[in-house]
Amino acid sequence: MKLGMQEHVDVAAGVQDEVAISFEANAVAFYAQISGLAKDKIGYPIRELSTNAWDASKGNFEVYLPTGLNPVFRVRDYGPGMSGEDMKNVYARLYASTKRSTNDQVGGWGLGSKSPFAYLIGADGAGSYNVTSYHGGMMRTYVLSLSAGGAPMMRLLAEMPSDEPTGIDVSFPVRREDIRAFNTRASGILWSFNPRPKITPEMEWTVPTIKSSGEGWTSYKSNDVPFYGPHVRMGCVMYPFDLRQIESTGFLVDSDTVLFDAPIGSLKVTLSREELAYDENTKTTLKNLVATYEQSFISQVRAKVDAAETLFQAVQVFEDETEQLGHSRAHALYNVITWHGHRLTATFNKVDFKTCMLGEGWKTFDKFEDMSVRQRWAVDATVAIEHNPSYSLGRFDMAGLIGKKVLWIRCKRINRDAVLAALGNPEVVDLDTFKVPVEKRVSKTIRKRRTMVVSRRGVTRLTQDVDMADGGYFVESAASDGWRRRGSDFVRIEANRGAISGYDFDGVVETCVEMGILEHGQVILIKAADQELGDNWTFLGEDVIAALKAKVDVTQFTGLHQKNMNHLDRNLKNFSEAPHYPKAPEDIKQFRSELNVLVGQLSSTVQNTTESDKAYAVLQKLGVSVEKPQIACPINTIQNKYNALCMTYPLLGLILKTGGYYGLDRESKAQLKHYFELLVEASDEAPQVAGMAEAEEEEEDELALDDLDEAA
């Protein structure tokens, strides 16, 4: 790479003497230029040796990563190799390079070949690395190391004819604790090489998701690539760059995972090639790359928006393409990109019209509700426009739109053309063209009323003609406690009972239909709180609650109703699963028998929800109390007996607690057996002493495994 070093004019005059400032080649200088230069001691030799190989053979090289069996890092390229003279005069000299006359290669500082020293020089000394050159039918192997004084040395180990392909082979040992770090850093460094080398062991990268791309730039999904934020690649090496160093419009930000490609030689890098050196030429290059990215990105979005068939599609395309920019930058582009002269907005800019969105699968509505609608929601919707608000549901039915996704537009007839033009003149269904037949009222008692109709799909809310003289069931609408939303109205099903939500009411009706209390097609009137009804109308709850109570069978509420083994204490379950102990106190044997009976009952309990259970659950939801028989739960009874036994035999509870989650282990079972035998023996020898006092005196010995004969 051409380094772009400037020629300088000597402005000194009238001097009496001059001395050229020279560079003393010693161990201190070498350390400063190699090991002290690099921050990343592992990544530095990986990048430099791989870059040299890429320069020499443009991807035709191999990288061998260290493993537990072979902890060596090695790079073998198949370039021209180097002659013996070049090895002495170029490879072995700092700042000597053959790449400064061309921009076809990335290198040029003349330091990369010595980069292994950055890793090999450590607190405990320095290692060595091997270099083999295949050139002109000869193989020459060298070892590079530090002399006793700390100066670097290159020594020829072998020279012989060879028919191996030409190239350079460099290798050095890796400390075992650094093997993982070498593999990780190699993954991040070699990702940007194009073409990539052959890597052993084989390395796989996730196929990155490309959000967008243009000439000289690619925007990636951040989690798919081994870098974050803007980076620039020159040749095969990728560098992060600081946006604060250049002038820009702010279109590119630090969180954008964009990779730019810059021509070799257009950027100045630091000696270690770990960072960019921000000279004026580098800043100008970066500024131009960012400006091109901004113009290209906007042009691509504009072209895709222009290709959209409708305004709704144009907004969707715009939002999808600019999602990666975030809200602020995307919002700024709304003022730059248009669709056939229409300004793009996320939501409808409603002038002289109202909008309502009906989602797919809808069945009915009470009335038109003006709402804010995002334009992208209308991409796959049918647009229906209406001027006359009467009989809207009937018009939807005649148009075959019930259940379909619909953007419902309502405006005055005089504004129709202007409204459609503002929407981009989409295809619309004109609801006013459908004439709903109006049935003649044969009775003065027929009124338009809100109703609920019980159907197989649940409860359908519908405004329809109701003959008030016919009578029937009704519920009373009530305000919710919080923010009132469509579909979440509360209803009261009995005069002196609290209101329940529409969602809970639908569940009550569903259960009543399942139990045969209500039938499909049942119409339920919804009346306002201040509305008067005749005596022929009945609160729904008066009949439904009575029917539900009749379904409740209180005899099913036994002490073990809806109980299973999960309700039993773990210590009791452990005891029930323990072996039978013939030698045990009689009260413990009796308790064990009662426990086994209870376990058998719990294991055979049917957990299916009965019709009585469903009716009882609905009544609880409605706040209706049901008198249940006062029956003691056998689980509580057996637990109380167990607690009493533990007071009499303290070690019983302690041993059972030592059992695992899945039951007593072998040691605990042995302890339990031995404890019971000791209790029986003590009872036979001195019955009057048996009890708590004796147990407390022997507690430590009883639990110690060394003192339990049977356990041992």
PyMOL commands that set and color helices and strands:
alter all, ss='L'
color gray80, all
select helices_A, chain A and resi 27-33+43-57+84-91+112-114+116-120+176-190+222-224+243-245+280-306+311-333+375-378+392-398+413-422+431-433+502-514+540-551+554-556+565-567+570-577+586-603+611-621+634-648+650-657+666-685+687-689+692-703+705-707
alter helices_A, ss='H'
color red, helices_A
select strands_A, chain A and resi 61-64+72-77+121-122+125-126+129-135+138-146+152-161+167-173+198-200+210-214+217-220+231-234+237-240+258-262+338-339+342-343+353-358+382-386+406-411+428-430+446-455+458-467+472-478+490-492+500-501+523-527+537-539
alter strands_A, ss='S'
color yellow, strands_A
deselect
rebuild
show_as cartoon
